[in-house]
């Protein structure tokens, strides 16, 4: 077991294998979900959407609840461990989880036939569910835009991945932090909209 859990790749493979085993047990036990039909694909993309969203929002909250508040407490000699190793790796997963979340969310909305209703936030008479999921989708889209077109470009400067003087690095770091905080703020109503669309409406 230690060989599996000591290596992240092996841990992820084991998690996928366990998910497949659980799915096969449930399908065999209840005789449902065996066909690779429309419902199965909609479920599959919802599952990937949720996994991606957990990674994205989890990292967003890690940055805002753990890393940013504690950086001033870290000795200057130790900061390169964060800025040169941990932050770039976390930002890689952060931005690609955002991309996967939005892509799978759009595919899911298309598969379930509510993409247009959601994009128009229910203004075409689709009702409360379309309004809730639509607002959630628009908030998620703003957050995705912030990640790819504001946070990531500014983090590259702040972390020294692009040449810049100290003043530019400080300004870029502040901009990235403010947009990351914006995304943290938006994540709360976004998650409310997504969950309420599935449970309240």
Secondary structure, DSSP 8 states (H G I E B T S, - for coil): -HHHHTSHHHHHHHHHHHHHHHHHHHHHHH--S-S-SHHHHHHHHHHHHHHHHHHHHHHHHHIIIIIHHHHTTS-TTTHHIIIIIIHHHHHHHHHHHHHHHHHHHHHHHHHTT-HHHHHTTTTTTT-HHHHHHHHHHHHHHHHHHHIIIIIHHHHHHHTTSS---HHHHHHHHHHHHHHHHHHHHHHHHHHHHHHHHHHT-
